[in-house]
Amino acid sequence: MRQNKLYIIAVMVFSLVACSTATKQNEHTSSKDYTQYVKPLVGTLGEGNTYPGPQVPFGMVQLSPDTEKWLWGAASGYEYSDSTIYGFSMTHLHGTGIPDMGDILFMPTVGTTHIRSGKKDFTEPGYLSKFSHDEERAEVGYYSVVLDDYQVQAELTSTNRAGMMRYTFPASDSAHVVLDLSHVLRFDVVWSNVRVLNENTIVGMHQVKGWAKERYVYFAAEFSRPFDGTRIFSNGKEVKYDSYKTYRFRSSKEAAGPDIQFVADYKTADKEQISVKVGISPISTDNAMTNLQTEMPDWGFEKYVMESKNLWNTELAKFDVEGAQQQKETFYTAAYHAFMSPTTYFDTDRSYRGLDQNIHECKDFDNYTVFSLWDTYRATHPLFCLTQAHRNANMINSMLAHYQQSPDKLLPIWSFWNNETWCMIGYHAVPVIVDAYFKGVEGVDWVLAYEACVNSATHPEYDATAEYEQLGYVPYDLENESVSKTLEYAYDDYCIARFAKALGKEVDYNRFTKRALAYKNLFDKEIGWMRPKDSKGQWKADFDTHHFEHLGAFTEGTTWQYTWTVPHDVKGLRDLYGTKEAMATKLDSVFAYSSGKDYKGVDDIHGRIGEYWHGNEPSHHVTHLYAWVGQPWKTQQLTRHIIETQYGNEPGSLCGNDDCGQMSAWYIFNAMGFYPVCPGSDEYIITSPAVPSVKMTMSNGKELNILTKNFSDENIYIQSVKINGVNWEKSWFSYDDIKNGANIEFVLGSEPNKNWASSEESYPPSMSDTPVLR
């Protein structure tokens, strides 16, 4: 692989000094280099939909190469199996199942300029280049690749709102840097413009109609060397500028339209470097320029690389992991992925474009966006409660700003930038809010938060919530995904009921407690599965429990996965089965099923163990339900097996979309030996740790120390547990048990200890245990 000697020398120098740009959340820089264990290429092969380019923690800029533009299955823009690169764009979505972003793409080229029209036309070669992974390097804060067609090395780094690209050219009379404003992933640019401000600066914008229906991205770009010449193309044809008009209006070159490209032309010496630094903004080109000048005031590429590494080291240092190289790389890469989203969404002057398309100022909070809540309420935000409490409060405040700007007064469902996509189901901002409330997160207007939770759950026009409350379930003849919505609403309502009780809202408490039991109305005891029911109370006839269809009765799954979506009342579900033995047998059948059935439409859901699909979120808690039937050793075996087979340190090491960090957060919790089955409650279910030891520093500065004895690949079963030196016989512990710091010691063995945590008194709480919802 080609190396830049100046880069290597500068890294050695800058590694001796501390970063001076730590935020108030990141007040110190770790003395250890945890970034060495991060492998940004993990998840880029297959269905992980991650990207390898540099991003600071939760940064608004995600500067990364795009190898794919049209295919649905490459939602991040980069697919490891591809052999060509379109260029390097400023924004990307991390691990989602739907493509968007890929804004403001730059590409260095040499030779004849080929401009590909923004339309899907593969007859024109355009400016793509072949590349090889042998000439590619991805690490925290830095990405490099050699573009084979042009023999140009491209290097990338970023700050929060800006990115820098450094291109090393061969000797050429026709070197170029192309900016393609028509480029986005999958969808369409509605309008764009570019203006040449001076001899080395351009500004512009584009408006995108995509998954997000109306999204504006403004940019300001400075080049390290004055242009030798510039050209602008519109609809594939060069725009010709009349010298009289240029003189008369005293304007520089500019153009507007839906298909605009800008080209900076240069003559270069061998190994000459030309850098481009770009700031972005959702507001204006002036704001983009301010963001750029504030965050990248000079051309110190290596300095920005080291600042990024230092910011990441501060975040990664929240986990001090002991183990083999592969274990450390898997763990720290998961932590890296978990801390990429949601992303910053406000300019340095604290302005942002809101859901109402107006410009707002976040005076008292940091505004965030990209809320994949159907995924991240499960483990990502619970992880934030422990390790990112201040940011989590800001994220909740961002959701409340969204609520106040919403014409329907609804919390976000799946929102990013200034848009609500209405993707997925439920009102899962609720468990994020309630979990933070009960975990003592500070800095949120909890009265407003409670109002938002109740209004979101009771809006009469949102996905049959009125019918749900009237009938006690969502009927399949009136609403798609009826079973999934019933189950997820019931869980969210449990969270609201618990919130109401804490705030003394007795009427609401009773109302939402009743709604939280709605899951019982769709349980068919004859077959032992959740089953669709129509508005007249009749079961769906000819119900195939293995039938999968989009917009059917279930969301991205079947009843084999969804029956278990009762995290708030597992005991109540167990009672529907009659005995704990009956429920255990049913759970066993999920993991033992072996028909070899291939489901149409689930190409991005892998990691299957029977009918357990780890590649998608509805299954993520199912392995832990054995704690409620007195067989926790099965949880231990399954979570260790999943970690061993579905995670790793290679490009293909994720079995499904990382979904803004949820897959990674699942790993982090389970690798440490516990998991929040029911966010919004106080409990974590214990399982077998997958690393020898880890120290987690929580947001309050307290430490949770996890230590194992007899750790090995074969010793997957818990023999005993001690918390703070006291023998622990329960299959769970509470937040109160660890919030002031704790030492948890596991003794592991190769055979299950079926006596540990197997008695009824050791089972985790459930809603059915107490009228005050534990």
LINMOBEL-V665374 format. One line per field, one symbol per residue. ss: DSSP state (H for helix, E for strand, - for the rest). phi: phi as a letter, one per 30 degrees, with the letter a starting at -180 (. if undefined). A space follows every 10 residues. Layout:
BEGIN
ss->???
phi->???
END
This chain:
BEGIN
ss->----HHHHHH HHHH------ ---------- ---HHHH--- ---------- ---------- ---EEE---- ---------- ---EE-EEE- ---------- ----EEEEEE ---------- --------EE --HHHEEEE- -EEEEEE--- -EEEEEEE-- -EEEEEEEE- -EEEEEEEEE -------EEE EEEEEEEE-- EEEEEEEEE- ----EEEEEE EEE-----EE EEEE--EE-- --HHHHHHH- ---EEEE--E EEEEEEEE-- -EEEEEEEEE E---HHHHHH HHHHH----- HHHHHHHHHH HHHHHH--EE EE--HHHHHH HHHHHHHH-- --EE------ EEE-----EE E------EE- EEHHHH---H HHHHHHH-HH HHHHHHHHHH HHHHH----- ---EEE--EE --------HH HHHHHHHH-- -----HHHHH HHHHHHHH-- ----HHHHHH H--------- -HHHHHHHHH HHHHHHHHHH HH---HHHHH HHHHHH-HHH HHEE----EE --E-----E- ---------- --------HH HH-------H HHHHHHH--H HHHHHHHHHH HH-------- ----E--EE- -EE---HHH- -HHHHHHH-- -HHHHHHHHH HHHHHH---- -----E---- -HHHHHHHHH HH-EE----- --EEEE---- --EEEEE--- --EEEEEEE- ------EEEE EEE--EE--- -EEEHHHH-- -EEEEEEEE- ---------H HH----HHH- ----
phi->.dbcdddddd ddddddcddc cddddbdbcd dccdddcdcd ddidcjcdhc bcddadehdd cbdadccbbc dddbddjbbe ddbbbdlbcd baccidcbda iidhccbdbb jddccddddd bcdcdicdbd abddcbbbbe iabbacdddc hcccbbaacd cbbbcccccd dadbcbbccc dddbdicbdd aaabbddadb bbblabcccb eddbbcbcbb bccdbeddab bbcbhicddc cdddddddch cddaabldbc bcbccbcbdd idcbcbcbcb adcadddddd edddcbdbcd eddddddddd ddddddddbc ccldeddddd dddddeddcc bdcebadddi caddediccb bcdcacdbbi ccddcdddbd deddedbbed dddddddddd deeddddchb ddcbcahcbc didibibddd ddddddedci dcjbdddddd eddddddbdd cchidddedd ciacdddcad hddededddd dededdeddd ddcicddded ddddddcded dcccddcibd bdbddcicdd dhdcdcdcad iddbchlbdd ddeddbddbd dddddddjbd dddddddedd dcebdidccd jbdccbidbi cdcddbdedd cddcddddbi bdddeddddd ddddccblcc ecdccaedhh jdeddedeed ddjaadebej cccbcdbdec bdaacccddd idccccbcci dadddccdca bbchiceccc dabceddbdc jaccccccad bdcdddhcde dcdddbedda dchh
END
